[in-house]
Amino acid sequence: MADKTILIIGAGMAGLSAGCYAQRNGYHSHIFELHFLPGGLCTSWRRGDYIFDGAVRYLTGTGPQSNTHVLWKELGLLGNTPIHYYEEFSRYEGRDGRALRLLADVDRLEEHMLSLSPLDAEPIRDFTGAIRQFCRMALPVDMTPEDPIEWAQLGKQMLPVMFPALSWITIPLREFAQRFRDPLLRVALPEFFQLTPPDFPAMLALATLAEMNDREAGYPIGGSLPLAEALAARYESLGGEIHYKSRVSRILVEDVPNDGQSGHVVGVELTDGSRHYGDIVIPHATVGAPSSIFWKLAT
């Protein structure tokens, strides 16, 4: 295994994470990144005293008690990073001067919503009651069981939230909001995230608020770019190599049959014409290549 080489396209969070685990498992890996900074879409920038974050609004697994926290530890993140835990995740101000404040504490949120619209007590308690159910959710780190024992263990871990998940996953947040009589709640709740799509599942809003209530999701102080830089440093400390300003123009495929539908991936070609070969190619970015080719990764 140690003699095999993995080529990774893109030094975003997914590409860097793949590189870290490749190095930890004995592979030689190279990451090709078109930018001069790591992170990809996970980035932030400063203007004066302000940080504008283009990616992370909150990060799941920031609490040490969270099952997913172990992944951040393995990737060398959050060790010395202070975390901001929201008291108020977002606020929607209506034309009438009132505002819906999505408070992280579920008891305070319920009290606040009831103060806005006592007549909507039933849907409010349905909403906050579901948040409390999702507070019991502890997703396992390994979601890829391979034998009956692991399947049984996964089922046992998922059982506490199986019913609420199945109950809410098919309900769009916009549809649920129509149960409210109060016009502010009907309009504000679907705007849980900025530019929330019309079919945004209510379950995602409930799970997010549950994690914030449990202090398992917060904002890493400093923004997205320091996170990406820390992950890049972790990858390089494991012996991986990042090639910045190296844009991949196409994936090299050999042994393509006459139907042109499959082949054997052998490497990548950069825009400067250079070619790099490996046993496995992992694309974590858009690459200019014929869409008719199905890339079968070499193993």
ChimeraX commands (.cxc) that place a marker at each C-alpha (Angstrom):
marker #1 position 0.00,0.00,0.00 radius 0.5
marker #1 position 2.81,2.41,0.84 radius 0.5
marker #1 position 4.00,2.31,-2.79 radius 0.5
marker #1 position 0.67,3.52,-4.17 radius 0.5
marker #1 position 0.14,7.15,-5.11 radius 0.5
marker #1 position -3.08,9.15,-4.83 radius 0.5
marker #1 position -3.60,12.33,-6.87 radius 0.5
marker #1 position -6.22,14.69,-5.45 radius 0.5
marker #1 position -7.72,17.53,-7.45 radius 0.5
marker #1 position -8.56,20.54,-5.29 radius 0.5
marker #1 position -7.24,21.71,-1.91 radius 0.5
marker #1 position -10.67,22.41,-0.48 radius 0.5
marker #1 position -11.74,20.91,2.82 radius 0.5
marker #1 position -12.77,17.63,1.16 radius 0.5
marker #1 position -9.53,17.33,-0.82 radius 0.5
marker #1 position -7.35,18.18,2.18 radius 0.5
marker #1 position -9.25,15.73,4.40 radius 0.5
marker #1 position -8.89,12.98,1.79 radius 0.5
marker #1 position -5.18,13.76,1.66 radius 0.5
marker #1 position -4.80,13.53,5.44 radius 0.5
marker #1 position -6.45,10.14,5.58 radius 0.5
marker #1 position -4.46,8.96,2.56 radius 0.5
marker #1 position -1.23,9.86,4.36 radius 0.5
marker #1 position -2.42,8.28,7.61 radius 0.5
marker #1 position -3.11,5.05,5.74 radius 0.5
marker #1 position 0.29,4.77,4.10 radius 0.5
marker #1 position -0.31,6.25,0.65 radius 0.5
marker #1 position 1.80,8.88,-1.09 radius 0.5
marker #1 position -0.47,11.75,-2.08 radius 0.5
marker #1 position -0.33,14.99,-4.05 radius 0.5
marker #1 position -2.97,17.72,-4.16 radius 0.5
marker #1 position -3.26,19.99,-7.20 radius 0.5
marker #1 position -4.88,23.35,-6.44 radius 0.5
marker #1 position -5.49,26.15,-8.97 radius 0.5
marker #1 position -5.47,28.88,-6.30 radius 0.5
marker #1 position -2.53,30.06,-4.18 radius 0.5
marker #1 position -4.49,29.43,-0.96 radius 0.5
marker #1 position -6.12,26.29,0.46 radius 0.5
marker #1 position -9.80,25.99,1.32 radius 0.5
marker #1 position -11.65,26.26,-1.96 radius 0.5
marker #1 position -15.16,27.48,-1.18 radius 0.5
marker #1 position -14.31,27.44,2.52 radius 0.5
marker #1 position -12.83,30.89,2.79 radius 0.5
marker #1 position -13.09,34.19,4.67 radius 0.5
marker #1 position -11.50,37.59,4.37 radius 0.5
marker #1 position -10.95,40.75,6.43 radius 0.5
marker #1 position -12.08,44.28,5.74 radius 0.5
marker #1 position -10.84,46.58,8.49 radius 0.5
marker #1 position -11.97,45.19,11.82 radius 0.5
marker #1 position -14.51,42.82,10.27 radius 0.5
marker #1 position -14.31,39.22,9.05 radius 0.5
marker #1 position -16.53,38.24,6.14 radius 0.5
marker #1 position -17.03,34.50,6.08 radius 0.5
marker #1 position -17.97,32.88,2.81 radius 0.5
marker #1 position -18.57,29.40,4.16 radius 0.5
marker #1 position -18.82,28.49,7.83 radius 0.5
marker #1 position -21.83,29.86,9.66 radius 0.5
marker #1 position -21.46,27.14,12.26 radius 0.5
marker #1 position -19.44,23.95,12.52 radius 0.5
marker #1 position -20.90,20.68,13.75 radius 0.5
marker #1 position -18.82,18.71,16.22 radius 0.5
marker #1 position -17.18,21.62,18.03 radius 0.5
marker #1 position -18.26,20.26,21.42 radius 0.5
marker #1 position -15.86,17.64,22.84 radius 0.5
marker #1 position -18.87,15.52,23.82 radius 0.5
marker #1 position -19.95,15.23,20.17 radius 0.5
marker #1 position -19.20,11.97,18.37 radius 0.5
marker #1 position -17.96,13.86,15.32 radius 0.5
marker #1 position -15.46,15.86,17.37 radius 0.5
marker #1 position -12.98,12.99,17.00 radius 0.5
marker #1 position -12.81,13.67,13.25 radius 0.5
marker #1 position -11.68,17.25,13.84 radius 0.5
marker #1 position -9.05,15.99,16.28 radius 0.5
marker #1 position -7.74,13.50,13.71 radius 0.5
marker #1 position -7.51,16.31,11.17 radius 0.5
marker #1 position -5.67,18.57,13.59 radius 0.5
marker #1 position -8.42,21.18,13.81 radius 0.5
marker #1 position -10.00,23.13,16.67 radius 0.5
marker #1 position -7.27,22.26,19.16 radius 0.5
marker #1 position -6.57,25.87,20.12 radius 0.5
marker #1 position -9.43,27.53,18.25 radius 0.5
marker #1 position -11.94,29.39,20.47 radius 0.5
marker #1 position -15.56,28.64,19.58 radius 0.5
marker #1 position -18.42,31.11,19.67 radius 0.5
marker #1 position -21.71,29.46,20.67 radius 0.5
marker #1 position -24.73,31.38,19.52 radius 0.5
marker #1 position -27.35,32.68,21.90 radius 0.5
marker #1 position -29.30,33.91,18.88 radius 0.5
marker #1 position -28.64,32.15,15.59 radius 0.5
marker #1 position -30.60,34.52,13.37 radius 0.5
marker #1 position -33.26,37.21,13.53 radius 0.5
marker #1 position -36.03,38.16,11.13 radius 0.5
marker #1 position -37.54,41.60,11.59 radius 0.5
marker #1 position -41.02,42.15,10.19 radius 0.5
marker #1 position -42.58,45.30,8.80 radius 0.5
marker #1 position -44.65,45.66,11.96 radius 0.5
marker #1 position -41.52,46.10,14.09 radius 0.5
marker #1 position -41.67,42.66,15.68 radius 0.5
marker #1 position -38.88,40.12,15.23 radius 0.5
marker #1 position -38.55,36.35,15.36 radius 0.5
marker #1 position -35.31,35.49,17.15 radius 0.5
marker #1 position -34.11,31.93,16.59 radius 0.5
marker #1 position -32.58,31.42,20.03 radius 0.5
marker #1 position -30.21,28.51,20.55 radius 0.5
marker #1 position -31.75,27.58,23.91 radius 0.5
marker #1 position -34.90,25.62,23.06 radius 0.5
marker #1 position -36.75,26.62,26.26 radius 0.5
marker #1 position -36.11,30.31,25.63 radius 0.5
marker #1 position -37.06,29.86,21.98 radius 0.5
marker #1 position -40.40,28.31,22.93 radius 0.5
marker #1 position -41.11,31.11,25.41 radius 0.5
marker #1 position -40.18,33.74,22.82 radius 0.5
marker #1 position -42.38,32.25,20.09 radius 0.5
marker #1 position -45.32,31.93,22.47 radius 0.5
marker #1 position -44.93,35.58,23.43 radius 0.5
marker #1 position -45.15,36.51,19.74 radius 0.5
marker #1 position -48.25,34.42,19.07 radius 0.5
marker #1 position -50.05,32.66,21.97 radius 0.5
marker #1 position -52.69,31.47,19.47 radius 0.5
marker #1 position -50.03,29.37,17.74 radius 0.5
marker #1 position -49.21,27.35,20.85 radius 0.5
marker #1 position -49.83,23.99,19.12 radius 0.5
marker #1 position -47.46,24.35,16.14 radius 0.5
marker #1 position -44.91,26.15,18.34 radius 0.5
marker #1 position -44.81,23.26,20.81 radius 0.5
marker #1 position -44.68,20.78,17.94 radius 0.5
marker #1 position -41.64,22.63,16.59 radius 0.5
marker #1 position -39.78,23.02,19.89 radius 0.5
marker #1 position -40.78,19.52,20.99 radius 0.5
marker #1 position -39.16,18.12,17.86 radius 0.5
marker #1 position -35.98,20.10,18.62 radius 0.5
marker #1 position -35.87,18.42,22.04 radius 0.5
marker #1 position -36.21,15.04,20.36 radius 0.5
marker #1 position -33.30,15.82,18.06 radius 0.5
marker #1 position -31.25,16.84,21.07 radius 0.5
marker #1 position -30.98,13.10,21.76 radius 0.5
marker #1 position -29.40,12.55,18.36 radius 0.5
marker #1 position -25.81,11.31,18.43 radius 0.5
marker #1 position -24.80,10.35,14.93 radius 0.5
marker #1 position -22.08,7.70,14.86 radius 0.5
marker #1 position -18.77,8.60,13.29 radius 0.5
marker #1 position -18.78,5.57,10.98 radius 0.5
marker #1 position -21.86,5.60,8.76 radius 0.5
marker #1 position -20.60,2.76,6.54 radius 0.5
marker #1 position -21.36,-0.55,8.30 radius 0.5
marker #1 position -19.80,-3.57,6.64 radius 0.5
marker #1 position -21.22,-6.56,8.53 radius 0.5
marker #1 position -24.38,-7.50,10.50 radius 0.5
marker #1 position -22.81,-6.56,13.85 radius 0.5
marker #1 position -21.93,-3.07,12.64 radius 0.5
marker #1 position -25.41,-2.69,11.12 radius 0.5
marker #1 position -26.95,-3.63,14.47 radius 0.5
marker #1 position -24.73,-1.14,16.31 radius 0.5
marker #1 position -25.64,1.60,13.85 radius 0.5
marker #1 position -29.35,0.84,14.21 radius 0.5
marker #1 position -29.10,0.99,18.00 radius 0.5
marker #1 position -27.40,4.39,17.84 radius 0.5
marker #1 position -29.94,5.77,15.37 radius 0.5
marker #1 position -33.02,4.37,17.12 radius 0.5
marker #1 position -33.68,7.36,19.45 radius 0.5
marker #1 position -34.10,9.71,16.49 radius 0.5
marker #1 position -35.43,7.31,13.87 radius 0.5
marker #1 position -39.09,8.22,14.39 radius 0.5
marker #1 position -38.68,12.02,14.52 radius 0.5
marker #1 position -36.33,11.89,11.54 radius 0.5
marker #1 position -38.83,9.92,9.44 radius 0.5
marker #1 position -41.63,12.22,10.65 radius 0.5
marker #1 position -39.93,15.46,9.63 radius 0.5
marker #1 position -37.62,14.66,6.71 radius 0.5
marker #1 position -40.41,14.88,4.13 radius 0.5
marker #1 position -41.89,18.15,5.46 radius 0.5
marker #1 position -40.52,21.33,3.88 radius 0.5
marker #1 position -39.99,24.11,6.41 radius 0.5
marker #1 position -42.08,26.46,4.26 radius 0.5
marker #1 position -44.98,24.01,4.35 radius 0.5
marker #1 position -44.80,23.62,8.13 radius 0.5
marker #1 position -44.74,27.41,8.56 radius 0.5
marker #1 position -48.19,27.65,6.99 radius 0.5
marker #1 position -49.63,26.10,10.16 radius 0.5
marker #1 position -49.02,29.37,12.01 radius 0.5
marker #1 position -51.74,31.99,12.22 radius 0.5
marker #1 position -49.32,34.78,12.96 radius 0.5
marker #1 position -48.09,36.36,9.68 radius 0.5
marker #1 position -44.62,37.04,11.09 radius 0.5
marker #1 position -44.04,33.39,12.01 radius 0.5
marker #1 position -45.39,32.20,8.65 radius 0.5
marker #1 position -42.95,34.40,6.77 radius 0.5
marker #1 position -39.94,34.38,9.12 radius 0.5
marker #1 position -39.52,30.68,9.90 radius 0.5
marker #1 position -38.81,29.64,6.27 radius 0.5
marker #1 position -35.98,32.20,6.27 radius 0.5
marker #1 position -34.08,30.06,8.79 radius 0.5
marker #1 position -31.04,30.33,6.54 radius 0.5
marker #1 position -30.46,33.23,4.22 radius 0.5
marker #1 position -31.79,32.27,0.78 radius 0.5
marker #1 position -33.35,29.06,2.12 radius 0.5
marker #1 position -34.63,27.03,-0.87 radius 0.5
marker #1 position -38.40,26.41,-1.03 radius 0.5
marker #1 position -38.03,22.66,-0.39 radius 0.5
marker #1 position -35.64,23.05,2.59 radius 0.5
marker #1 position -36.52,20.15,4.97 radius 0.5
marker #1 position -37.82,21.11,8.40 radius 0.5
marker #1 position -35.65,18.31,9.82 radius 0.5
marker #1 position -32.44,20.19,8.97 radius 0.5
marker #1 position -33.60,23.28,10.85 radius 0.5
marker #1 position -34.60,21.15,13.85 radius 0.5
marker #1 position -31.32,19.23,13.91 radius 0.5
marker #1 position -29.31,22.45,13.62 radius 0.5
marker #1 position -31.12,24.13,16.52 radius 0.5
marker #1 position -30.77,20.94,18.57 radius 0.5
marker #1 position -26.99,20.93,18.08 radius 0.5
marker #1 position -26.81,24.58,19.07 radius 0.5
marker #1 position -28.89,23.92,22.16 radius 0.5
marker #1 position -26.48,21.11,23.10 radius 0.5
marker #1 position -23.46,23.32,22.30 radius 0.5
marker #1 position -22.27,20.83,19.72 radius 0.5
marker #1 position -22.24,23.40,16.91 radius 0.5
marker #1 position -20.56,26.77,17.03 radius 0.5
marker #1 position -18.54,29.26,15.02 radius 0.5
marker #1 position -14.73,28.89,15.06 radius 0.5
marker #1 position -13.30,32.32,15.87 radius 0.5
marker #1 position -11.18,33.59,12.99 radius 0.5
marker #1 position -13.36,32.27,10.22 radius 0.5
marker #1 position -13.04,29.71,7.48 radius 0.5
marker #1 position -9.62,30.55,6.08 radius 0.5
marker #1 position -7.69,29.77,9.31 radius 0.5
marker #1 position -9.52,26.42,9.42 radius 0.5
marker #1 position -8.42,25.63,5.87 radius 0.5
marker #1 position -4.85,26.74,6.57 radius 0.5
marker #1 position -4.72,24.56,9.69 radius 0.5
marker #1 position -5.96,21.57,7.70 radius 0.5
marker #1 position -3.37,22.23,4.98 radius 0.5
marker #1 position -0.63,22.40,7.63 radius 0.5
marker #1 position -1.84,19.10,9.08 radius 0.5
marker #1 position -1.76,17.47,5.65 radius 0.5
marker #1 position 1.78,18.69,4.95 radius 0.5
marker #1 position 2.96,17.60,8.40 radius 0.5
marker #1 position 1.85,14.09,7.46 radius 0.5
marker #1 position 4.12,14.20,4.40 radius 0.5
marker #1 position 1.58,15.23,1.76 radius 0.5
marker #1 position 2.40,17.74,-0.98 radius 0.5
marker #1 position 0.19,20.61,-2.17 radius 0.5
marker #1 position 0.92,22.02,-5.62 radius 0.5
marker #1 position -0.57,25.52,-5.71 radius 0.5
marker #1 position -1.28,27.40,-8.95 radius 0.5
marker #1 position -1.62,24.01,-10.61 radius 0.5
marker #1 position -4.86,23.80,-12.51 radius 0.5
marker #1 position -5.89,20.37,-13.80 radius 0.5
marker #1 position -7.15,20.56,-17.37 radius 0.5
marker #1 position -8.12,16.92,-17.75 radius 0.5
marker #1 position -7.98,13.49,-16.20 radius 0.5
marker #1 position -5.89,10.99,-18.13 radius 0.5
marker #1 position -7.77,7.83,-19.07 radius 0.5
marker #1 position -6.35,4.76,-20.81 radius 0.5
marker #1 position -7.85,1.56,-22.20 radius 0.5
marker #1 position -11.10,3.26,-23.21 radius 0.5
marker #1 position -13.30,0.68,-25.02 radius 0.5
marker #1 position -14.99,1.41,-28.32 radius 0.5
marker #1 position -18.22,2.54,-26.63 radius 0.5
marker #1 position -16.27,5.34,-24.93 radius 0.5
marker #1 position -18.15,4.83,-21.68 radius 0.5
marker #1 position -15.41,3.65,-19.33 radius 0.5
marker #1 position -11.69,3.44,-18.95 radius 0.5
marker #1 position -8.78,3.27,-16.56 radius 0.5
marker #1 position -7.71,6.48,-14.81 radius 0.5
marker #1 position -3.95,6.86,-14.75 radius 0.5
marker #1 position -3.26,10.49,-13.88 radius 0.5
marker #1 position -3.90,14.17,-14.58 radius 0.5
marker #1 position -2.72,16.79,-17.03 radius 0.5
marker #1 position -2.21,20.40,-15.95 radius 0.5
marker #1 position -2.84,23.52,-18.01 radius 0.5
marker #1 position 0.92,23.92,-18.43 radius 0.5
marker #1 position 0.98,20.59,-20.28 radius 0.5
marker #1 position 2.74,18.59,-17.57 radius 0.5
marker #1 position 1.40,15.15,-16.73 radius 0.5
marker #1 position 1.36,13.45,-13.35 radius 0.5
marker #1 position 0.58,9.78,-12.87 radius 0.5
marker #1 position -0.87,7.89,-9.92 radius 0.5
marker #1 position -2.71,4.75,-8.91 radius 0.5
marker #1 position -5.84,6.59,-7.75 radius 0.5
marker #1 position -7.28,9.96,-8.79 radius 0.5
marker #1 position -9.78,11.70,-6.53 radius 0.5
marker #1 position -11.47,14.72,-8.15 radius 0.5
marker #1 position -12.72,17.24,-5.57 radius 0.5
marker #1 position -13.11,20.08,-8.06 radius 0.5
marker #1 position -14.55,20.72,-11.52 radius 0.5
marker #1 position -12.23,19.51,-14.26 radius 0.5
marker #1 position -12.45,20.24,-17.96 radius 0.5
marker #1 position -12.93,16.79,-19.49 radius 0.5
marker #1 position -15.31,14.98,-21.86 radius 0.5
marker #1 position -18.58,14.29,-20.04 radius 0.5
marker #1 position -19.02,11.09,-22.06 radius 0.5
marker #1 position -16.23,9.38,-20.14 radius 0.5
marker #1 position -17.09,7.61,-16.92 radius 0.5
marker #1 position -14.00,7.79,-14.71 radius 0.5
marker #1 position -13.47,4.49,-12.94 radius 0.5
marker #1 position -10.94,5.09,-10.18 radius 0.5
marker #1 position -7.97,2.76,-10.19 radius 0.5
marker #1 position -7.65,0.71,-7.02 radius 0.5
marker link #1:1,2 radius 0.2
marker link #1:2,3 radius 0.2
marker link #1:3,4 radius 0.2
marker link #1:4,5 radius 0.2
marker link #1:5,6 radius 0.2
marker link #1:6,7 radius 0.2
marker link #1:7,8 radius 0.2
marker link #1:8,9 radius 0.2
marker link #1:9,10 radius 0.2
marker link #1:10,11 radius 0.2
marker link #1:11,12 radius 0.2
marker link #1:12,13 radius 0.2
marker link #1:13,14 radius 0.2
marker link #1:14,15 radius 0.2
marker link #1:15,16 radius 0.2
marker link #1:16,17 radius 0.2
marker link #1:17,18 radius 0.2
marker link #1:18,19 radius 0.2
marker link #1:19,20 radius 0.2
marker link #1:20,21 radius 0.2
marker link #1:21,22 radius 0.2
marker link #1:22,23 radius 0.2
marker link #1:23,24 radius 0.2
marker link #1:24,25 radius 0.2
marker link #1:25,26 radius 0.2
marker link #1:26,27 radius 0.2
marker link #1:27,28 radius 0.2
marker link #1:28,29 radius 0.2
marker link #1:29,30 radius 0.2
marker link #1:30,31 radius 0.2
marker link #1:31,32 radius 0.2
marker link #1:32,33 radius 0.2
marker link #1:33,34 radius 0.2
marker link #1:34,35 radius 0.2
marker link #1:35,36 radius 0.2
marker link #1:36,37 radius 0.2
marker link #1:37,38 radius 0.2
marker link #1:38,39 radius 0.2
marker link #1:39,40 radius 0.2
marker link #1:40,41 radius 0.2
marker link #1:41,42 radius 0.2
marker link #1:42,43 radius 0.2
marker link #1:43,44 radius 0.2
marker link #1:44,45 radius 0.2
marker link #1:45,46 radius 0.2
marker link #1:46,47 radius 0.2
marker link #1:47,48 radius 0.2
marker link #1:48,49 radius 0.2
marker link #1:49,50 radius 0.2
marker link #1:50,51 radius 0.2
marker link #1:51,52 radius 0.2
marker link #1:52,53 radius 0.2
marker link #1:53,54 radius 0.2
marker link #1:54,55 radius 0.2
marker link #1:55,56 radius 0.2
marker link #1:56,57 radius 0.2
marker link #1:57,58 radius 0.2
marker link #1:58,59 radius 0.2
marker link #1:59,60 radius 0.2
marker link #1:60,61 radius 0.2
marker link #1:61,62 radius 0.2
marker link #1:62,63 radius 0.2
marker link #1:63,64 radius 0.2
marker link #1:64,65 radius 0.2
marker link #1:65,66 radius 0.2
marker link #1:66,67 radius 0.2
marker link #1:67,68 radius 0.2
marker link #1:68,69 radius 0.2
marker link #1:69,70 radius 0.2
marker link #1:70,71 radius 0.2
marker link #1:71,72 radius 0.2
marker link #1:72,73 radius 0.2
marker link #1:73,74 radius 0.2
marker link #1:74,75 radius 0.2
marker link #1:75,76 radius 0.2
marker link #1:76,77 radius 0.2
marker link #1:77,78 radius 0.2
marker link #1:78,79 radius 0.2
marker link #1:79,80 radius 0.2
marker link #1:80,81 radius 0.2
marker link #1:81,82 radius 0.2
marker link #1:82,83 radius 0.2
marker link #1:83,84 radius 0.2
marker link #1:84,85 radius 0.2
marker link #1:85,86 radius 0.2
marker link #1:86,87 radius 0.2
marker link #1:87,88 radius 0.2
marker link #1:88,89 radius 0.2
marker link #1:89,90 radius 0.2
marker link #1:90,91 radius 0.2
marker link #1:91,92 radius 0.2
marker link #1:92,93 radius 0.2
marker link #1:93,94 radius 0.2
marker link #1:94,95 radius 0.2
marker link #1:95,96 radius 0.2
marker link #1:96,97 radius 0.2
marker link #1:97,98 radius 0.2
marker link #1:98,99 radius 0.2
marker link #1:99,100 radius 0.2
marker link #1:100,101 radius 0.2
marker link #1:101,102 radius 0.2
marker link #1:102,103 radius 0.2
marker link #1:103,104 radius 0.2
marker link #1:104,105 radius 0.2
marker link #1:105,106 radius 0.2
marker link #1:106,107 radius 0.2
marker link #1:107,108 radius 0.2
marker link #1:108,109 radius 0.2
marker link #1:109,110 radius 0.2
marker link #1:110,111 radius 0.2
marker link #1:111,112 radius 0.2
marker link #1:112,113 radius 0.2
marker link #1:113,114 radius 0.2
marker link #1:114,115 radius 0.2
marker link #1:115,116 radius 0.2
marker link #1:116,117 radius 0.2
marker link #1:117,118 radius 0.2
marker link #1:118,119 radius 0.2
marker link #1:119,120 radius 0.2
marker link #1:120,121 radius 0.2
marker link #1:121,122 radius 0.2
marker link #1:122,123 radius 0.2
marker link #1:123,124 radius 0.2
marker link #1:124,125 radius 0.2
marker link #1:125,126 radius 0.2
marker link #1:126,127 radius 0.2
marker link #1:127,128 radius 0.2
marker link #1:128,129 radius 0.2
marker link #1:129,130 radius 0.2
marker link #1:130,131 radius 0.2
marker link #1:131,132 radius 0.2
marker link #1:132,133 radius 0.2
marker link #1:133,134 radius 0.2
marker link #1:134,135 radius 0.2
marker link #1:135,136 radius 0.2
marker link #1:136,137 radius 0.2
marker link #1:137,138 radius 0.2
marker link #1:138,139 radius 0.2
marker link #1:139,140 radius 0.2
marker link #1:140,141 radius 0.2
marker link #1:141,142 radius 0.2
marker link #1:142,143 radius 0.2
marker link #1:143,144 radius 0.2
marker link #1:144,145 radius 0.2
marker link #1:145,146 radius 0.2
marker link #1:146,147 radius 0.2
marker link #1:147,148 radius 0.2
marker link #1:148,149 radius 0.2
marker link #1:149,150 radius 0.2
marker link #1:150,151 radius 0.2
marker link #1:151,152 radius 0.2
marker link #1:152,153 radius 0.2
marker link #1:153,154 radius 0.2
marker link #1:154,155 radius 0.2
marker link #1:155,156 radius 0.2
marker link #1:156,157 radius 0.2
marker link #1:157,158 radius 0.2
marker link #1:158,159 radius 0.2
marker link #1:159,160 radius 0.2
marker link #1:160,161 radius 0.2
marker link #1:161,162 radius 0.2
marker link #1:162,163 radius 0.2
marker link #1:163,164 radius 0.2
marker link #1:164,165 radius 0.2
marker link #1:165,166 radius 0.2
marker link #1:166,167 radius 0.2
marker link #1:167,168 radius 0.2
marker link #1:168,169 radius 0.2
marker link #1:169,170 radius 0.2
marker link #1:170,171 radius 0.2
marker link #1:171,172 radius 0.2
marker link #1:172,173 radius 0.2
marker link #1:173,174 radius 0.2
marker link #1:174,175 radius 0.2
marker link #1:175,176 radius 0.2
marker link #1:176,177 radius 0.2
marker link #1:177,178 radius 0.2
marker link #1:178,179 radius 0.2
marker link #1:179,180 radius 0.2
marker link #1:180,181 radius 0.2
marker link #1:181,182 radius 0.2
marker link #1:182,183 radius 0.2
marker link #1:183,184 radius 0.2
marker link #1:184,185 radius 0.2
marker link #1:185,186 radius 0.2
marker link #1:186,187 radius 0.2
marker link #1:187,188 radius 0.2
marker link #1:188,189 radius 0.2
marker link #1:189,190 radius 0.2
marker link #1:190,191 radius 0.2
marker link #1:191,192 radius 0.2
marker link #1:192,193 radius 0.2
marker link #1:193,194 radius 0.2
marker link #1:194,195 radius 0.2
marker link #1:195,196 radius 0.2
marker link #1:196,197 radius 0.2
marker link #1:197,198 radius 0.2
marker link #1:198,199 radius 0.2
marker link #1:199,200 radius 0.2
marker link #1:200,201 radius 0.2
marker link #1:201,202 radius 0.2
marker link #1:202,203 radius 0.2
marker link #1:203,204 radius 0.2
marker link #1:204,205 radius 0.2
marker link #1:205,206 radius 0.2
marker link #1:206,207 radius 0.2
marker link #1:207,208 radius 0.2
marker link #1:208,209 radius 0.2
marker link #1:209,210 radius 0.2
marker link #1:210,211 radius 0.2
marker link #1:211,212 radius 0.2
marker link #1:212,213 radius 0.2
marker link #1:213,214 radius 0.2
marker link #1:214,215 radius 0.2
marker link #1:215,216 radius 0.2
marker link #1:216,217 radius 0.2
marker link #1:217,218 radius 0.2
marker link #1:218,219 radius 0.2
marker link #1:219,220 radius 0.2
marker link #1:220,221 radius 0.2
marker link #1:221,222 radius 0.2
marker link #1:222,223 radius 0.2
marker link #1:223,224 radius 0.2
marker link #1:224,225 radius 0.2
marker link #1:225,226 radius 0.2
marker link #1:226,227 radius 0.2
marker link #1:227,228 radius 0.2
marker link #1:228,229 radius 0.2
marker link #1:229,230 radius 0.2
marker link #1:230,231 radius 0.2
marker link #1:231,232 radius 0.2
marker link #1:232,233 radius 0.2
marker link #1:233,234 radius 0.2
marker link #1:234,235 radius 0.2
marker link #1:235,236 radius 0.2
marker link #1:236,237 radius 0.2
marker link #1:237,238 radius 0.2
marker link #1:238,239 radius 0.2
marker link #1:239,240 radius 0.2
marker link #1:240,241 radius 0.2
marker link #1:241,242 radius 0.2
marker link #1:242,243 radius 0.2
marker link #1:243,244 radius 0.2
marker link #1:244,245 radius 0.2
marker link #1:245,246 radius 0.2
marker link #1:246,247 radius 0.2
marker link #1:247,248 radius 0.2
marker link #1:248,249 radius 0.2
marker link #1:249,250 radius 0.2
marker link #1:250,251 radius 0.2
marker link #1:251,252 radius 0.2
marker link #1:252,253 radius 0.2
marker link #1:253,254 radius 0.2
marker link #1:254,255 radius 0.2
marker link #1:255,256 radius 0.2
marker link #1:256,257 radius 0.2
marker link #1:257,258 radius 0.2
marker link #1:258,259 radius 0.2
marker link #1:259,260 radius 0.2
marker link #1:260,261 radius 0.2
marker link #1:261,262 radius 0.2
marker link #1:262,263 radius 0.2
marker link #1:263,264 radius 0.2
marker link #1:264,265 radius 0.2
marker link #1:265,266 radius 0.2
marker link #1:266,267 radius 0.2
marker link #1:267,268 radius 0.2
marker link #1:268,269 radius 0.2
marker link #1:269,270 radius 0.2
marker link #1:270,271 radius 0.2
marker link #1:271,272 radius 0.2
marker link #1:272,273 radius 0.2
marker link #1:273,274 radius 0.2
marker link #1:274,275 radius 0.2
marker link #1:275,276 radius 0.2
marker link #1:276,277 radius 0.2
marker link #1:277,278 radius 0.2
marker link #1:278,279 radius 0.2
marker link #1:279,280 radius 0.2
marker link #1:280,281 radius 0.2
marker link #1:281,282 radius 0.2
marker link #1:282,283 radius 0.2
marker link #1:283,284 radius 0.2
marker link #1:284,285 radius 0.2
marker link #1:285,286 radius 0.2
marker link #1:286,287 radius 0.2
marker link #1:287,288 radius 0.2
marker link #1:288,289 radius 0.2
marker link #1:289,290 radius 0.2
marker link #1:290,291 radius 0.2
marker link #1:291,292 radius 0.2
marker link #1:292,293 radius 0.2
marker link #1:293,294 radius 0.2
marker link #1:294,295 radius 0.2
marker link #1:295,296 radius 0.2
marker link #1:296,297 radius 0.2
marker link #1:297,298 radius 0.2
marker link #1:298,299 radius 0.2
view
